[in-house]
């Protein structure tokens, strides 16, 4: 069996998560968070669209982690992001973290907006 080391090219993978926090690139971050090629930042939730739309040119898909369970994102939130040219995929936060890491390792232009579990 051959194992290949994953290279993230400067982007930060999700190392873990727990009640109210995420561990991203070795750093523990409390509360909702965004992860873009430009960096990691606190996120204000579904009302905070400006920070997401401002990154539209650097990503193709934004994974929305809806917390411990999958939930629908508000229709106006999704519409605003899609109008900006961002593909939106909503899923439970654990699934969003795993999917993000896999696609990030493939060099894809992906980002995250996560609500904690």
Secondary structure in CASP SS format (residue, H / E / C, confidence):
PFRMAT SS
TARGET T0000
AUTHOR 0000-0000-0000
METHOD secondary structure of the structure
MODEL  1
X C 1.00
X C 1.00
X C 1.00
X C 1.00
X C 1.00
X C 1.00
X C 1.00
X C 1.00
X C 1.00
X C 1.00
X C 1.00
X C 1.00
X C 1.00
X E 1.00
X E 1.00
X E 1.00
X E 1.00
X E 1.00
X C 1.00
X C 1.00
X E 1.00
X E 1.00
X E 1.00
X E 1.00
X C 1.00
X C 1.00
X E 1.00
X E 1.00
X E 1.00
X E 1.00
X C 1.00
X C 1.00
X E 1.00
X E 1.00
X E 1.00
X E 1.00
X C 1.00
X C 1.00
X E 1.00
X E 1.00
X E 1.00
X E 1.00
X C 1.00
X C 1.00
X H 1.00
X H 1.00
X H 1.00
X C 1.00
X C 1.00
X H 1.00
X H 1.00
X H 1.00
X H 1.00
X C 1.00
X C 1.00
X H 1.00
X H 1.00
X H 1.00
X C 1.00
X C 1.00
X E 1.00
X E 1.00
X E 1.00
X E 1.00
X E 1.00
X E 1.00
X C 1.00
X C 1.00
X C 1.00
X C 1.00
X C 1.00
X C 1.00
X C 1.00
X C 1.00
X H 1.00
X H 1.00
X H 1.00
X H 1.00
X H 1.00
X H 1.00
X H 1.00
X H 1.00
X H 1.00
X C 1.00
X C 1.00
X C 1.00
X E 1.00
X E 1.00
X E 1.00
X E 1.00
X E 1.00
X C 1.00
X H 1.00
X H 1.00
X H 1.00
X H 1.00
X H 1.00
X H 1.00
X H 1.00
X H 1.00
X H 1.00
X H 1.00
X H 1.00
X H 1.00
X H 1.00
X C 1.00
X C 1.00
X C 1.00
X C 1.00
X E 1.00
X E 1.00
X E 1.00
X E 1.00
X E 1.00
X E 1.00
X C 1.00
X C 1.00
END
